[in-house]
Amino acid sequence: MRSTPPPPGRHWDGSRRAHHVRRSLHVSPDSASRLLRCGQGDRCRECGNRIEWYHRGTQRPVSLHPHELPAARVPAVCRWHVSSGVAFPGGDGGSWCRLPHTVVCPARDVPPPPPELTELRRSLAVNTRRLIDAGAFTPRPDSPAPRRGDSAACRPARPVVQLLYVRYLAARPVDEIRCIAQTRRRHRCTSTLLSAGAPAGTWRLVPATATSGQLALPAEVMAIYDLSRLPYAEQLRWRAQRCPQHAAIPTVADLAVADWEPFDPLAHHEHIHNRLPTRTRRPGPTGWAHEAVGP
């Protein structure tokens, strides 16, 4: 006697079998953001709380609170909404909205938030204290910015970098700019853009102006890290903020937003240094070595 096999799509007792359709995530070629929705998470550098980065057109990305809030609890001037992966100021007419993290960041010395957001800011401050006590977060020291011409200003914390005929303000020193690609373990790559096997730029003194046709400041020069003499592919790699290994794999997703900010000599005047760095760190064959730089 031979048993009758169950029909397709059903268990042995005749009950329906649940089919889980696997769906793969793809980035649309015409999307304003190359990041996957699950890859925009980050932590605030000032308070350690979780944030989410979103593009907002041609301006710099904005950091939003990771959770939606009832629109009735958020003032109209603080409401944001997300559409197709891009953030827009204002509400979308719904009952929920997003909130910029800077409004409730407990580490920022800004005017107190509206009364509706005071409790949220207090809870974020408590979470910051817990992260500090657990050793998971170390706040940055509140030290004054070095004066131009001082010996402490030899290594700019936010240097001006020129690539592809545009000047950008970096978020950290040149030798600390990290790759933003995602590794196989779904972590951010730990490699830096300035590697031992890749060509490096040159520090130069140039007139304190942007590359968009603005007039130079009177009697002002500034130090920039010039990458204009590098091959075009290398400048694209720096602009995409990828290490040489991940630059060769364009299909790898980005896990963070590039830190480049278009340089404005008037808005970023405090980051202008009128002397060349005397020494900068660069990875050598045997580790990190100091190398003198010049024009």
N, C-alpha and C positions, 0 to 999 in steps of 0.2 A: 504494500500500500504506500502510495506516495502522497505526501502532504501538498496541499495547494498553496503556493506562495502568495503572500499578501499583495494586493494591487499596488501599483506605483503611487508613492505619495502617502501611504498609510502604514501604520504600525501593524504588528501581527494580530492585534485584537480589532483591527478595523478603524481605529481612531486616526484622525488626520495627523500627518507629520508636518511639523513647522519647518519651513524653509527660510533660512537666513541668507539673504542676498548680500554678498560682499560688494561694497562700494569703495572705490579708490578715490582719494582726494587729488584733484588736479587744479592747477593755477591757470585761470583764463589768460590767454595771451594779451587781451586788451584790458586787463585789470589794472587799476591804479596802484595796487600793492602786490608785490611778488611774494609776500608772506602768507602762509597758511593761517587760517583763523586760530588754530591751536598753537601757533608759533609766535604770537605777538606778546606773550606774557613776559613780565620783567619785574624787577624790584626797584623801588625808588632809592636812589643813591644817598638821599638825605635822611630818610626815616626808615627804610627797609621794608615798607609795606608793599604788597603786590599792586602792580599797575598793568595796564594794557596800552600798547602803542598803536595809534591809528594814523594813517595818512589823512591830510586835509587839503587836497588840491596841490597847489604849487608851494605852499608854506611848509614849515617844519612840522614833523609829526607831533601829535598832541598825546599826552599821557592821561588816560581816563581811569576812573575808579572801576575795578573789575566787575562790579555788580550793577545791575539796573536798580534805580530807585523810583518810587512813586513820584510822578510829576507834581503832585500836589505838595510834596514836602520840599521840593527844590525850587528856589526862586527862578523866575523866567530868565534872568540874565546869566544864570549858571547852567542852563539846560543845554545838552548836546544830544544828538542822535546819530546813529550809524546806519548807513545805507550802502550795500554792496562793498563792504569793507572799508569805506571812507567815512570819516567823521565830519559832521557839519554842526556849526553852532545853532542853537535854538531847538525847539521841540518839533516833533513830526505830527503833532495832533493826537498822539496816543496818551495813554494813562501812565506810561513808563518813559524814563529818559536816562541818559548817562550824565556823569558829573566829572569835570576835570579834577585830577588829583591835586593840583596846586591849590585848589580852593580849601581843601581839608587837610593838607599835609601838615602834620604836627611839628615838623622841623623847620618850617619856613616862618620867618619873622614878617608876617603880613597882617593886615587888619583882621580882627576876629571874623569868622564866617557868620553868615546869617543865623539867627536863632534856630531855624529848622535843621541846620547842619552841625550844630554845636556838639550834639551827642555822638555823631559819627566821628568827628575830629577827636573827641575824647577817647573813643574806643580805639582809634588808630594810634593814639599816643600810648595807651596801655599796651597795645601789641608791640610797639617799638621798644618799650621798656622790657618786655618779656624776651624779645630777640636779643637785646643787649645783655641781659642777665644770663641767657643760655649760651652766649658766645657765638650766635649765628649772624650777628650784625655788629659792625664797628662804625660808629658815626665818624664823619670826617671832622678833623679839628677846625675850629673857627679861627683861622689865622689870617691876618690882613694880607692883602695882595702885595707882593714885593714892588717896590718903587723902581721905575725905569732907571737903569744905570747902576743899580745895586748889584752886588756879587751874587745875591740869591736869585736874581733874574736871569742867570746864565742858561737855565734850562726852562723855557716857558712851559707853564702848566697847560695852556691852550694855545699852541702855535698856529700861525697862519701858513697854510699849505697851498701852493699854486700848482694846479694840474689841469690839463685840457684848457689852458688859457683862462681859467677861472680861479679865484682865490677863495679858499674856504677856511673857516675857523674850526679847528679840530677840538674834540671834547677832552683829549688827554695828550700827554707828550707823544712825540712821534714814535719813539721806540716802544710805546705801550698800546698802540692802536691794535686792537684784536680783530681777528677774522669773525664775521658774523654768520658763517655757514653752519649748517647743522651736521653733526657727525652721525655715524651709524647708531650710536647709543642715544640719539636724540638729545645730545647736549651741544652747547655752543663750542665751537673750535677754540682751542687754547693757543693757537699759533698767532704770531704777530705779523703784520704786513712787512715790516722791515726784517727780513730774514738774511741768513748768511749767503745763500746762493743767488739772491736777487740784487739787481743794481739799486743803489741808493741815490737820494737826491742831494742837493747842495744848498747850504745856507747862504743867502745873499742879502745885502742891504739894498732896498728899493724905496722909491718915494711912497709915502703913506697914503695910498689910494686903493680903491677897488679896481677891478679889471672891466668894469661896466661903463667906462667913460666918465667917472666922477673926477673932479679936480682934486689934486693932492693937497693935503693939509700944509699950511705955510711952514717952511723950515722943519719938516718932519720926515724922518726916514724910519723904516721898520725892517726887522729881520723876518724873512720868509723862508720856508723850506721848499725850494724850487724843484719840481719834478718835470718841468717842461722839456728837459733834454733827454728824458727817458723815452724808450720806444712807445708808440701809441698803445700797444697792447698792455704795457706795464701801467700806463696812466689809467687805462680802463679798469685794470685790476685794483688799483688804489681807490678809484672812484666807487667801485662796487664793494670795496672793503672786504677783500678776500685774500687769503694766503695763496702762495703759488700752487699748492696742491689742489685746493678747492676751485681756484680760477680755471683749472683745466677741466672741471666737471660742471658745466653750466646748469645741469639739471638738478643739482643739489639745492634744496630749499634754504632760504635765509631764516635764521632764528632770532634775529634782532633787526632793528632799524639802523641804517648807516648814520654815523654821528656827524656827518659834514653839515656845516651851517654856512650859508653864503656870507662872506665877510663884508662888513660895512664899516669903513673907517670912523664914522661918527658914532654909530651905535656900539661898536666894540673898541672904543678908544682905550679902555683900560687894559686891553690885551696887546697893545702895540709896544714893542720893545725896540729901542734904538741902538742896540748892540748885538753883535753876533754871539751865539753860544760858544764858550771857550772849549767845552768838551761835551760830547754826547755819547750815550751808550749804543753800541751796535753789536749784535751777536756775531762772534767769530767762530772759527773751526773748533776751538777748545772751550767755548763758553762765551760769556759776556765780557767784552773788552772795551776799554775807553779809547776813543779815536778823536784826535783833534780835527776841528772843522774850520773852514775859512771861506771867503768869498770865491 
